[in-house]
Amino acid sequence: MSSSGGSGTVAPPEGYAAIGPADAPRLVRQRHVRRGWVGIGVLAIVLAALGAATLFRAVGPSQEYLAVARDVPVGAQVVSDDLRIVRLNSSPGLSPVPIDQVDRVVGRYAAVSLTAGTLLSMEQLTDQQVPGPGEQLVAIGVSRDRLPGRTLRAGDPVLLVATSAQGAAPDEQPRTFDARVHDLQDADGRGADLVVVSLLVAERDGAVVASLAAAGQLTVVLVPEAGP
């Protein structure tokens, strides 16, 4: 073994590499996880899952319901050709008739006019034939200024007053007819001020009421319901 002159450096033994000074180990700082953010993340995931479940229940699988295939006038008996099947998702506020209740529909009578392309509901049907015995169903077009102030509803009792024609005596008492509102519809295409009112009248008055209505000589007066 030899040593160099006054340098004080000792040569490594043969076959060994010189080892220099080692770097100090680096400290890895441990990351601090805030539990508050973790909780918010978990809550967001839960809310997203609940929202997806609620949306699925709201949309849900489509089901088959009954719709009106062609126009059915008020009082007509409903037959199978008047109906068609549609598929739609259930929606709050709607009460369409499911396909499995078709037997409850066919054979009943239209309580109101049924329009093609609309959903069918049980409230639009009745078991009683319209018109009944001794009655006639008369549809008349009445201008809105000849209707009572508030909106008429099906079932309201009314008094039909024949207005005086030109040349009639001033003291002549107008003819009146008892009737009951069965259905009301806007007169599409026949003027915005015209309403088609379907009325149940006595069989003896049907022709006269229709004639006066065609001449524009009828006024509808709302009367109170008869007491018990």
VMD Tcl script that draws the C-alpha trace (Angstrom):
set ca {
  {0.00 0.00 0.00}
  {1.41 3.35 -0.94}
  {0.40 6.81 -0.02}
  {0.91 9.98 -1.94}
  {3.18 12.70 -0.64}
  {1.69 15.29 1.69}
  {-1.81 15.37 0.25}
  {-3.16 13.14 2.95}
  {-5.35 11.35 0.44}
  {-5.44 7.60 0.70}
  {-5.81 5.78 -2.63}
  {-8.55 3.11 -2.70}
  {-7.47 -0.49 -2.86}
  {-7.15 -1.95 -6.32}
  {-10.49 -3.13 -7.74}
  {-12.62 -0.71 -5.71}
  {-14.12 2.53 -6.98}
  {-13.82 5.68 -5.07}
  {-16.98 6.61 -3.16}
  {-17.71 10.28 -2.82}
  {-19.81 11.98 -0.17}
  {-23.54 10.90 -0.32}
  {-26.36 13.44 -0.64}
  {-28.57 13.87 2.33}
  {-31.89 11.98 1.90}
  {-34.81 14.11 0.65}
  {-37.76 14.31 2.93}
  {-41.09 13.49 1.21}
  {-43.73 15.70 2.70}
  {-46.89 13.73 3.45}
  {-49.95 15.20 1.69}
  {-52.72 16.24 3.99}
  {-56.22 15.21 2.79}
  {-58.99 17.48 3.94}
  {-61.93 15.45 5.10}
  {-64.36 18.26 4.26}
  {-63.63 18.03 0.54}
  {-63.95 14.26 0.64}
  {-67.38 14.59 2.22}
  {-68.49 17.07 -0.42}
  {-67.35 14.72 -3.17}
  {-69.23 11.79 -1.67}
  {-72.35 13.93 -1.25}
  {-72.17 15.02 -4.91}
  {-71.96 11.40 -6.05}
  {-74.95 10.44 -3.88}
  {-77.02 13.36 -5.17}
  {-76.19 12.48 -8.78}
  {-77.27 8.89 -8.20}
  {-80.52 10.01 -6.57}
  {-81.20 12.42 -9.44}
  {-80.67 9.69 -12.00}
  {-83.01 7.38 -10.10}
  {-85.68 10.08 -9.86}
  {-85.40 10.83 -13.57}
  {-85.73 7.16 -14.40}
  {-88.85 6.86 -12.26}
  {-90.32 10.01 -13.82}
  {-89.68 8.88 -17.35}
  {-90.10 5.22 -16.67}
  {-90.97 2.62 -19.24}
  {-93.68 3.60 -21.72}
  {-97.11 2.02 -21.43}
  {-100.07 1.58 -23.77}
  {-103.10 3.85 -23.44}
  {-106.26 4.55 -25.40}
  {-106.63 7.56 -27.68}
  {-109.42 8.79 -29.92}
  {-108.98 7.63 -33.52}
  {-111.79 9.71 -35.05}
  {-114.19 12.41 -33.94}
  {-117.05 11.09 -31.81}
  {-120.04 13.42 -31.33}
  {-121.49 13.90 -27.89}
  {-124.05 11.23 -27.05}
  {-122.69 8.69 -29.55}
  {-121.85 5.17 -28.44}
  {-118.14 4.41 -28.49}
  {-117.07 1.46 -30.65}
  {-113.66 -0.16 -31.12}
  {-113.05 1.70 -34.41}
  {-113.22 4.98 -32.49}
  {-110.09 4.04 -30.52}
  {-106.41 3.54 -31.16}
  {-103.45 2.58 -29.00}
  {-100.62 4.97 -28.14}
  {-97.47 4.45 -26.12}
  {-96.35 7.15 -23.73}
  {-94.70 7.65 -20.39}
  {-96.95 8.30 -17.45}
  {-97.09 11.96 -16.50}
  {-98.52 13.68 -13.40}
  {-101.82 15.40 -14.06}
  {-102.90 13.04 -16.82}
  {-105.40 10.23 -16.38}
  {-105.50 8.34 -19.69}
  {-107.26 4.99 -19.93}
  {-104.86 2.00 -19.98}
  {-105.28 -0.53 -22.75}
  {-106.35 -3.23 -20.31}
  {-109.53 -1.21 -19.57}
  {-110.77 -1.14 -23.15}
  {-113.75 -3.34 -22.20}
  {-114.93 -0.56 -19.87}
  {-114.85 1.94 -22.73}
  {-116.45 0.18 -25.68}
  {-120.23 0.41 -25.45}
  {-120.32 3.51 -23.28}
  {-121.49 6.91 -24.52}
  {-119.52 10.08 -25.14}
  {-120.41 12.55 -22.39}
  {-118.57 15.25 -24.35}
  {-117.42 15.54 -27.93}
  {-114.31 13.39 -28.46}
  {-111.68 14.80 -30.81}
  {-109.42 12.60 -32.92}
  {-105.81 12.51 -31.76}
  {-106.54 13.20 -28.08}
  {-106.09 10.91 -25.10}
  {-109.21 9.30 -23.69}
  {-110.21 9.58 -20.04}
  {-113.05 7.91 -18.19}
  {-114.48 11.33 -17.25}
  {-115.40 11.80 -20.92}
  {-117.73 8.78 -20.91}
  {-121.08 7.96 -19.40}
  {-123.19 4.86 -18.96}
  {-126.42 6.71 -19.71}
  {-127.57 7.12 -23.25}
  {-127.76 10.72 -24.42}
  {-130.36 11.96 -25.10}
  {-132.54 10.04 -22.69}
  {-136.19 9.11 -23.15}
  {-138.31 12.15 -24.04}
  {-135.24 14.33 -24.71}
  {-133.48 15.72 -27.74}
  {-129.90 16.89 -28.00}
  {-129.66 20.17 -29.89}
  {-126.39 21.88 -30.77}
  {-126.79 25.61 -31.24}
  {-124.30 28.34 -32.07}
  {-124.62 31.21 -29.63}
  {-122.64 34.43 -29.70}
  {-120.78 35.11 -26.49}
  {-122.80 38.24 -25.80}
  {-125.90 36.06 -25.50}
  {-124.31 33.79 -22.88}
  {-124.31 34.40 -19.12}
  {-121.40 36.33 -17.69}
  {-119.59 33.36 -16.18}
  {-118.56 30.30 -18.09}
  {-121.23 27.66 -18.52}
  {-120.46 24.12 -17.45}
  {-121.87 20.77 -18.39}
  {-124.93 20.06 -16.26}
  {-125.93 23.69 -15.73}
  {-129.70 24.27 -16.03}
  {-130.53 27.14 -18.38}
  {-133.55 28.93 -19.74}
  {-133.66 29.59 -23.46}
  {-135.42 32.85 -24.27}
  {-136.67 33.55 -27.78}
  {-135.92 37.17 -28.59}
  {-138.66 39.19 -30.26}
  {-138.62 39.23 -34.02}
  {-139.17 42.43 -35.97}
  {-142.86 43.34 -36.12}
  {-143.76 41.58 -32.88}
  {-145.95 43.39 -30.38}
  {-143.92 45.14 -27.63}
  {-145.97 43.57 -24.83}
  {-145.78 40.06 -26.28}
  {-144.29 37.61 -23.81}
  {-141.22 35.81 -25.19}
  {-141.24 32.07 -25.50}
  {-138.99 30.18 -23.10}
  {-137.65 26.65 -23.05}
  {-136.09 24.68 -20.21}
  {-132.79 23.06 -21.09}
  {-129.60 21.65 -19.57}
  {-126.07 22.20 -20.84}
  {-124.48 19.00 -22.05}
  {-121.32 20.24 -23.74}
  {-119.61 23.44 -24.89}
  {-117.05 23.96 -27.62}
  {-115.51 26.88 -29.42}
  {-116.81 27.17 -32.96}
  {-113.52 26.61 -34.79}
  {-113.48 28.40 -38.11}
  {-116.87 30.00 -37.56}
  {-115.88 33.12 -35.69}
  {-114.11 33.71 -32.40}
  {-117.31 35.10 -30.82}
  {-119.37 31.99 -31.49}
  {-119.76 29.11 -29.03}
  {-121.41 25.80 -29.86}
  {-123.58 24.73 -26.93}
  {-125.06 21.24 -26.86}
  {-128.34 21.34 -24.97}
  {-130.72 18.69 -23.72}
  {-134.27 19.90 -24.31}
  {-137.69 18.33 -24.22}
  {-138.45 16.34 -27.34}
  {-141.35 18.65 -28.21}
  {-139.05 21.71 -28.15}
  {-136.12 20.42 -30.16}
  {-137.18 21.60 -33.62}
  {-138.32 25.02 -32.41}
  {-135.11 25.63 -30.45}
  {-132.98 24.65 -33.45}
  {-134.98 26.97 -35.73}
  {-134.72 29.95 -33.37}
  {-131.01 29.36 -32.88}
  {-130.42 29.28 -36.65}
  {-132.19 32.65 -36.91}
  {-130.08 34.10 -34.09}
  {-133.12 34.60 -31.89}
  {-132.11 32.71 -28.76}
  {-130.60 33.98 -25.55}
  {-129.28 31.63 -22.86}
  {-130.17 32.50 -19.26}
  {-128.47 30.67 -16.40}
  {-130.89 29.61 -13.65}
  {-130.12 28.25 -10.17}
  {-130.20 24.56 -9.44}
  {-133.46 23.32 -8.03}
  {-133.29 22.66 -4.31}
  {-133.82 19.23 -2.74}
}
mol new
graphics top color blue
foreach p $ca { graphics top sphere $p radius 0.5 }
foreach p [lrange $ca 0 end-1] q [lrange $ca 1 end] { graphics top cylinder $p $q radius 0.2 }
display resetview
